[in-house]
């Protein structure tokens, strides 16, 4: 009896109608970023757990000019862990603490995460929208 119930749940769950989706191209008016472009530095209290290490400090976002910004993580004792330069569609590592620069997977993970958080390179890409 349980197997029959599972069968119907799977049957009706996967056979639902997927109408109403269409592809759109994202514009800056579609998604509003939370970062101001007024030139002030934004500071966020941050904790990062990487492997078995726990880092607590400040993440600083500073707009350098209209196309570039820096994203720097500084620990509570003043050590700079990483510094990324964010362009319009790119994120480039400027500095990494010596223990981090030898781990390209960790740097790639940080780049991906910060690109998503700061909406870097998202405009002009295709997305699905449900009407």
Secondary structure, DSSP 8 states (H G I E B T S, - for coil): -HHHHHHHHHHHHHS----SEEEEE--TTTS--S---SS--EEEEEEEEETTEEEEEEEEEEE-SSS-EEEEEEETTS-EEEEEEE-SS-EEEEEE-HHHHT-HHHHHHHHHHHHHHTTTT-TT-EEEEE-
